[in-house]
Amino acid sequence: MVLQRGRHAWTGAEAGAAASVEITLSLLQADLLTLRFAEIRPLRIERWIRTSAARAGGGQLAGTLTGPDRAALRPGLLVRAFPMRSRTRVFSGRIETVQPAAAATRFAIRLADDSDDAEVYVTEIIVSEGTKLAIPSDAILFTTDGLFAFKRVRGDSEAITISQAPVRIGSRGEVYYEVLDGLEEGDAVAVSGLFFLDAAVKYGRAGAASAGRLAR
């Protein structure tokens, strides 16, 4: 099946009613969409706990955290601290002490550079989930039917072919998610143009369904 749009075309290839649709784009189309790809590979997955902390004297910042994230707090975690009055400056530090309690956990941060005299900081506490097979968060399309990525399956000097792949993820970081199923190390996935690719897949499936009804 060929789907025509203006001077350029892409094709959809179906292998059954429930199979994924393959989309073939000319290199010009891919360039117009600014289509970019990233490789699935083992990477360190980090999530950031955002909270605030206030100057407590002795070169420390003190904060309090509630909710499930507080279970991840431990001494030594890296922290980025932004003075509330100037978010353009950033200071690094580490959690120095953690004091759990029934309702909340108190923590203290030691900044590496204490040259700013701001009283309140917005902080990002960086928690590592370890090195795992990872996909960029920008490559995941969240739908009511599940999570999908668009994998490059082949390409040459004239066109590239992309297939929609259902993905199961584990740990979720700020930049990367852990891949549990659906993709393998070395796969190349689109990190831009996902909504266009999703629309093309749906259009291809609708065309295939219509052709099937006409054939009957």
For each residue, the residues with C-beta under 8 A, 3 or more apart:
1: 11 12 13 14 204 207 208 211
2: 9 10 11
3: 9 10 11 12 200 203 204 207
4: 9
5: 8 9 10
6:
7:
8: 5 26 28 29
9: 2 3 4 5 26
10: 2 3 5 23 24 25 26 29 200
11: 1 2 3 22 23 24
12: 1 3 21 22 23 200 201 203 204 205 207 208
13: 1 21 22 24
14: 1 17 19 21 204 205 208
15: 19
16: 19
17: 14 208 209 212
18:
19: 14 15 16
20: 163 164 165 201
21: 12 13 14 163 164 200 201 204 205 208
22: 11 12 13 153 161 162 163
23: 10 11 12 150 161 162 163 197 200 201 204
24: 10 11 13 159 160 161 162
25: 10 29 30 33 35 159 160 161 162
26: 8 9 10 29 30 158 159
27: 30 31 157 158 159 160
28: 8 31 32
29: 8 10 25 26 32 33
30: 25 26 27 33 35 160
31: 27 28 34 35
32: 28 29
33: 25 29 30 192 193 196
34: 31 192 193
35: 25 30 31 160 190 192 193
36: 190 191 192
37: 152 188 189 190 191
38: 135 136 139 188 189 191
39: 186 187 188
40: 133 134 135 179 183 184 185 186 187 188 189
41: 133 134 185 186
42: 131 132 133 134 185
43: 131 132 134 176
44: 128 130 131
45: 128 129 130 131 132 134 171 172 173 176 177 178
46: 126 127 128 129 173 174 175 176
47: 126 127 129 171 172 173 174
48: 124 125 126 127 174
49: 65 69 72 73 124 125 127
50: 122 123 124 125
51: 63 65 123 125
52: 63 84 120 121 122 123
53: 61 62 63 81 107 109 120 121 123
54: 61 62 63 119 120 121
55: 60 61 62 117 118 119 120 121
56: 60 61 62 108
57: 60
58:
59: 110 111 114
60: 55 56 57 96 108 109 110
61: 53 54 55 56 81 93 108 109 111 121 123
62: 53 54 55 56 106 107 108 109
63: 51 52 53 54 106 107 109 123
64: 104 105 106 107
65: 49 51 69 70 73 104 105 107
66: 70 103 104 105
67: 70
68: 71
69: 49 65 72 73
70: 65 66 67 73 100 104 105
71: 68
72: 49 69 125 127
73: 49 65 69 70 77 95 98 105 107 125
74: 77 95 98
75: 94 95 96 97 98
76: 94 95
77: 73 74 94 95 125 126 127
78: 92 93 94 125 126
79: 92 93 94 95 109 123 124 125 126
80: 90 91 92 123 124 126
81: 53 61 90 91 92 93 109 111 121 122 123 124
82: 86 87 89 90 91 121 122 123 124
83: 86 87 89 91 116 118 120 121
84: 52 87 118 119 120 121 122
85: 118
86: 82 83 89 118
87: 82 83 84 122
88:
89: 82 83 86 116
90: 80 81 82
91: 80 81 82 83 111 112 113 114 116 121
92: 78 79 80 81 111 112 113
93: 61 78 79 81 109 110 111 112
94: 75 76 77 78 79 109 110 112
95: 73 74 75 76 77 79 98 107 108 109 125
96: 60 75 108 109 110
97: 75 107 108
98: 73 74 75 95 105 106 107
99: 105 106 107
100: 70 105
101: 104 105 106
102:
103: 66
104: 64 65 66 70 101
105: 64 65 66 70 73 98 99 100 101
106: 62 63 64 98 99 101
107: 53 62 63 64 65 73 95 97 98 99
108: 56 60 61 62 95 96 97
109: 53 60 61 62 63 79 81 93 94 95 96 123
110: 59 60 93 94 96
111: 59 61 81 91 92 93 114
112: 91 92 93 94
113: 91 92 116
114: 59 91 111
115:
116: 83 89 91 113
117: 55
118: 55 83 84 85 86 121
119: 54 55 84
120: 52 53 54 55 83 84
121: 52 53 54 55 61 81 82 83 84 91 118
122: 50 52 81 82 84 87
123: 50 51 52 53 61 63 79 80 81 82 109
124: 48 49 50 79 80 81 82
125: 48 49 50 51 72 73 77 78 79 95
126: 46 47 48 77 78 79 80
127: 46 47 48 49 72 77
128: 44 45 46
129: 45 46 47 132 171 173 178
130: 44 45 171
131: 42 43 44 45
132: 42 43 45 129 170 171 178 179
133: 40 41 42 178 179 183 185
134: 40 41 42 43 45 173 176 177 178 179
135: 38 40 139 140 149 167 169 176 177 179 183 189
136: 38 139 140 175 176 177 189 191
137: 140 172 173 174 175 176 177
138: 191 192 194
139: 38 135 136 149 150 189 190 191 194
140: 135 136 137 147 148 149 167 169 177
141: 147 148 149 150 194 195 198
142: 147
143: 146 147 148 198
144:
145: 148
146: 143 166
147: 140 141 142 143 166 167 168 169
148: 140 141 143 145 164 165 166 167 198
149: 135 139 140 141 164 165 167 182 183 189 190
150: 23 139 141 162 163 164 165 189 190 194 197
151: 162 163 164 165 183 187 188 189 190
152: 37 155 160 161 162 187 188 189 190
153: 22 161 162 163
154: 160 161
155: 152 159 160 161
156: 159 160
157: 27
158: 26 27
159: 24 25 26 27 155 156
160: 24 25 27 30 35 152 154 155 156
161: 22 23 24 25 152 153 154 155
162: 22 23 24 25 150 151 152 153 190 197
163: 20 21 22 23 150 151 153
164: 20 21 148 149 150 151 197 198 201
165: 20 148 149 150 151 182 183 189
166: 146 147 148 182
167: 135 140 147 148 149 179 181 182 183
168: 147 179 180 181 182
169: 135 140 147 172 177 178 179 180
170: 132 177 178 179 180
171: 45 47 129 130 132 177 178
172: 45 47 137 169 177 178
173: 45 46 47 129 134 137 176 177
174: 46 47 48 137
175: 46 136 137
176: 43 45 46 134 135 136 137 173
177: 45 134 135 136 137 140 169 170 171 172 173
178: 45 129 132 133 134 169 170 171 172
179: 40 132 133 134 135 167 168 169 170 182 183
180: 168 169 170
181: 167 168
182: 149 165 166 167 168 179
183: 40 133 135 149 151 165 167 179 187 189
184: 40 187
185: 40 41 42 133
186: 39 40 41
187: 39 40 151 152 183 184
188: 37 38 39 40 151 152
189: 37 38 40 135 136 139 149 150 151 152 165 183
190: 35 36 37 139 149 150 151 152 162 193 194 197
191: 36 37 38 136 138 139
192: 33 34 35 36 138
193: 33 34 35 190 196 197
194: 138 139 141 150 190 197 198
195: 141 198 199
196: 33 193 199 200
197: 23 150 162 164 190 193 194 200 201
198: 141 143 148 164 194 195 201 202
199: 195 196 202 203
200: 3 10 12 21 23 196 197 203 204
201: 12 20 21 23 164 197 198 204 205
202: 198 199 205 206
203: 3 12 199 200 206 207
204: 1 3 12 14 21 23 200 201 207 208
205: 12 14 21 201 202 208 209
206: 202 203 209 210
207: 1 3 12 203 204 210 211
208: 1 12 14 17 21 204 205 211 212
209: 17 205 206 212 213
210: 206 207 213 214
211: 1 207 208 214 215
212: 17 208 209 215 216
213: 209 210 216
214: 210 211
215: 211 212
216: 212 213
